[in-house]
Amino acid sequence: MDLAFTTEEQAFREDIRAWVKGALPADISHKVHNTLRLSRDDHQRWAKILGKKGWLGHGWSKEFGGPGWNAIQKHLFEEECALAGAPRVIPFGPVMVAPVIMAFGNAEQQQRFLPGIASGEVWWSQGYSEPGSGSDLASLKCKAERVGDKFIVNGQKTWTTLGQYGEWIFCLVRTSSTGKPQTGISFLLIDMKSPGVTVRPIVLIDGEAEVNEVWFDNVEVPANNLIGEENKGWTYAKYLLGHERTNIADVNRAKRELERLKRIARAEGIYEDMRFRDEIAKLEVDVVALEMMVLRVLSAEKTGKNSLDIAGLLKIRGSEIQQRYSELMMLAAGPFSLPFIEEAMEAGWQGDAAAGALGGYPGGVVANAPLASTYFNMRKTTIYGGSNEVQRNIVSQFVLG
């Protein structure tokens, strides 16, 4: 197994780096490097820039309008975007539901939905979790009753990330109560502008409304919005969750945030503290180990060998690393790591003015104000996408039998 990049792959990296440098808006990059609030417009601007280039669906095959890159090229693209300060691609459309539509949708559904996802024009949301149905997703109760050529949907979804921006939502719904819980679930695509859909933001401890409740009250959904077969949605859901858990690991963001941690530590004068340097070193070792794990998977894919299904393991390690670098940033900034003040953020202040006393960094000043918010937000990473406790059980069963 050779984990070194070839000359051709290095040339590909340089091409991507040059394009991203020229295409990424500077104001968006500044926000990402300093973890400042990204608006819907910020996300959409970058998505549409990628979409125009044909790279928003960078993991797609040419058959569906993607670049047809191999696993290594996809990794290099994601790494260069992250290091340049590009926003994470909102995954619900291009990374999660699109592969399901490609694999299990019919030709009409592919022609109808994929172009809007690829261009960045349509914002998708995810409707999986419900109150009482998170890690035990098969216990979901949101019901869809078939009536002629449509389904009538009633129930609730929760923790719908950025659902306040959603235009379409893919949902797991219960279409049968007989047999095992997994056998009565279907996969529906729902227009969020439909009568009876209500989105209610959930204000989190950091003051943000990143997640939402979504209510369905006698919502009519055309039957041709059903993906695959009725009552077979659990199969499609598991396929999608593999993409989600790999995406959560996000080793490229971890590498970028590791460098940000070092910059904050230097600005605060704590970088020379050997005990703190030890903590940074341990984190860096874990980031490198996570990257090696990702590269092992990519190497196996590249050679056509069947790699170990380690999406759960990647999720475990990636989410724990995200929590650790947010904790260390808080420790480095000390009293300057203030939580979000909602009114101040709405007025346009995000810590930039106060950062001057801390010294500037290449590409802009550091804003310590969002650090506590990031810390609070990262508490969720070991829970969503399948809690780490559950994922450890799955990995142990896979390895030990």
N, C-alpha and C positions, 0 to 999 in steps of 0.2 A: 504494500500500500504506500503510494507516494503522495504526501500531503503538500508538496511544493507546487506552486503554480508554474505552468509552462510559459514559454516566451510569448505564445499567442494569447494566453490568458492575461499576462501582464500588459500586453498591448491593448487588449480589450478594456482592462481597468483604466488605462490612461485615456482612452477615448471617452469612456463614461465620465471620468473625472473632469475632463475638459468641457463636456457638454453640460454637466450639472453646474459647473462654475459659471457658465454663461447664461444658463436658463433659470436658475433659482433666484427669485427676488431677494434682495439683500435684507429687506425689512422682515421677511419671514424667517430667513436664516438667523438673524439676530434674536428673534423671539425664541426659536428652538434652542439655540446655544445657551440661552439664559432661562429656559423653562418659563417664559412669559406666556400669558394667555393667547391662544390661537383662536381666532374667530372662525365662524363658518366660512366666511369669504376667504380667509387665509388657506384653509384646507381645500376649498373648491378651486382657488386659483392654481395651486400646485397640481391638483388632480387633473385639471383641464390642460395644463402645460404638458404633463405626462401623457394625457390622452391624445393630444394633438400629435405627439411624437409616436404614438402607438405603444407606449411603455407603461401605461397605468396597469394594464394586465400583463406585466412583464413575465409572469409565470405561465402565460397561455401559449398554446401551440399556434402555429401559423394558420391552421385550419379554422381557428376561431378569431383570427385577427391579431394574435400576439406575435412577438418577435421570434418565437420558437427557440429561445435560448436553452442551453443545457443547465444542469443544476449548478455548476461552477459559475457560469455567467450570471445566473440569477443572484447568487450569493455576492458576487463582486459588485453588481449593480446596487444591491441593497446596502452594502457596506459603504460604497462611495456616497450614496445619498445621505446616509446617516452621518458620516463624518463631515459632510459639507453643511449639515444643519437643515436638511430637508425634513418637513413633517413626515411622520409615519403615514403611509397610505392607509386611509380608513378602510379596514379589511373586509367589512361586511359584504360589500359588493364584489370587488375584483378577486379577493383572496378566499372568501368563504362560500357565498351562494353561487358565484359564477362556475366554479368547478363542479358543483352539484348539478347545475343546469346543463353543463357540457356532458357530464357522465350519465345523467338519468333523465334529463328533460328531452322532449321531442323536438323535431326540427322547427316547428312553429314557435315554440317557447324560446329556443336558442336565437332565432331571428328576431324575435320580439324584444327580448330582455338584454341580450349581451351587448348590442351596440351602445345603449345608454350607460351601461356599466363601464365599458371600455373608454368612452369619451369623458367620463367624469361628470356627466350631466345629471345623472340620477343618483340620489343619496339613498342607500339601503340601510335598514336596521335589522337587528336580530331579535326574534321572539322565541326564546327557548325557556328561560327560567320563569317560575311562577312562585307566589308565596307558598312555601312548603315543598317546592319542587325545584331544588337547585342541584346539589350533587346527586340526589335521587331523581334525576330528570324523568325517568319512566313513569313517575307518579303524577305527571301533569294532568290537569283537569280541564283546561280550555277546550271547549267542545265545538265540533263542526258537524252539523247534521246535513246530510245530502237531501236536497229537495229538488227533484228534476235536474235541471242543468246548472245548479248552483249549490253552494254550501252556505248554511246559516251559522255564523260563528258567534259564540258567546263565551266570555271568560276574561281572564286577566293575565298579562305578562308583566314582569317586573325586572329591574336592573337593566333596562334597555338603554344601552350606552348611546348617547347623542340622539336618542329617539326624537327629541324636539325638532331635529332637522330632517327627520326621515320622510321620504316620499313613498317608498315601498318597504315592506317588511316581510321577511320569510319567517314562517311560524310552524312550530310543531303543534298539532292539534289532535284531540282525541276524537276518532271517528268510530271507535268500537270499544265496548267495555267487557267483551268476552275474551276468555283465554288470558295469557300472560299480559301484563301491562304494556310491554314493548310491542306486542302484535297489533295493538289497536291505535297506533299513532300514524298520522299522515303529515305530509310536508306541503304547506300551502304558501303561495305568494299573494300578498294582500296589498292593495292600494290603500295607503294611509289617509287618503283624502275621501275614502268611502264614508257614507253616512253611518254613524254608530261607533266610529273609532275616536277615542279620546286619549290624549297624551297628557300626563300629569308629571311635571318635574319633581324629583326627589332632591332636596337640598342636603348636601353632605356636610361632614364636619369641617371641611375646608371652605365652606361657603359656596361651592360650585354646584350646579345642577347638571352634572355630567350624565347621570342616569335618570330613568323615568319609569313610571308605571304606564302601561298601555292597556286600555279597556276596550272590549269588543261587546257591543250591545246590538244583537240581531244584525250583524254585518253580513251583507250579501257578497259572496265571492264566486265569480264564475268557475264552474267545474274545470274549465280548461286551464285554470291556474294551479291545478294539482300537479305536483312533480311526481313522475313515476306512477306507481300503483297505490291505490287506497290501502291503508293499513300497513304499508311497507316503509313508512317514513323513518322508523328507527334505524334502518340500514343506511339511509341517506344522511341521517343525523350523525351517526358515528363517522361516516366518511368526512363530513364537514368538520367534526371536532378534531380530527387528526391535523387538519390545516390550521385550526385555531390554536391548538396547543403548541405547535411548532412556531407559529407566529408570535405567541406570547414570550417565548424564550428570548428573541430579539437580541442576539449577541452583539449586533452592530451598534445598537443604541447603548448597550452596556460599555462598549469600548469608547464611545464618544463621551458618555457621562463620567467614565473613569478619568479622562483627561480634564473634564470640567472640575471634578473633585480636586485634582492636583492644583488647578489654577486657583480655586477658592482657598485651599490650604496655604498656598504661597502668599496670596494677598492678605490673609489673616495672620501671617507670621507663624503659623503652626506647622508648616511643612518640615521644619528642622527638628521638631520634636520626634525623637526616635520611636517612642511608643506609638505615636500616631502614624509615623511612616511604616511601622510594622503592620498596622491595620490596612493601610493602603496596599502594601505589598501582598498581604494575604488575599485581599480582594482581587488584585491584578492576577495572581496565580489562578484563582477560580475563574476569572473571565477568560484567560488563555485556555484553561482546561475545557470550558464550555465551547470555545471556538474550535478546539481540536475535536471535540465530540461532533460538532456540526460538520467539520471537514471530513471526518471519517464517514459520516452518512453520505456526504456528497461524493466522496471518492468511490463508495460502493455503488451509488447510482450511476456514476460515470462509467464504471467498468461493467455495468449490467448485473452485478451480483445482488442477491437479496440481502438487504441490510436489516439489522435488528430494528423492530418497530419501537423506537424510543421517543416518540412524540411526548409521552407522559413524563419521561425522565428529563427531556429538554425543558419542559414546562416547569418542573420542580426546581431545577437548578437556576434557570433563567429568572424565575419570579423571586427566588431568595436573593439572588444577586441584586436585583432591582431594589429590594428593600434595604439591603446593606449599603449600597452607595448613597441612597437618600438619607440614611441614618448618619453616615460619616460626613456628608455635606452639612447636616444640621450641627454636628459636633464642631466642625471646622469654623462655621460662621458664628457660632455662639449666639449672643443676644441680637445679632443682626438678622438671624433667620426668623423673621417675623411671619405670622400667618397672613393670608389674604385679608384685606379689609375691603369688603365687597363694594362699598360706596366709592372708595378711592380708586379701585380698579375700573369701575364704570366711568369715572371721571377722566380716565386716561393715565393715572399714575400707577406705575408698576415697579417702583423701586429704583428707576434709573437715576433720579435726581440725588438720592441718598448714596448712590454707589460711588460717586466721585471721590469720597474720602477714603475709599478702599483701594484706589488704584485702578487703572484701566487695563483691559486685556485686548489682544489682537481681535479686531472685528467688533469692538464695542465694550462697554463697561459691564461688569457683573451686576446682576440684580439679585440680591439675597432675599428680597421680600417673598418670593414664591417658594422658598425652600421648605417651610413648614407645611405649606399646602401640598407640595410634592410628597413629603414624608407621610402625611395623612392619607393621601391618595394611594400610595404604594402599599398600604396595609391590605388592600383588597387582592393583590396579585396572587397570593398563595391560596385564595379561595375561588376566584372566578376561573372559568374554563375547566372546571373539575378540581375540587380542593386537593391540596398536596397530599393530605392523608389518604384520600381515596386513590390518587395516582400512585402512591407508594405501594398500596395493596395490589393494584393492577400490574405494576412492574414486577413485584415479587412473585405474583402468580405466573407471569409470563416466563420469568427466569427459572423459578424453582419448580413450576408445575403444580 
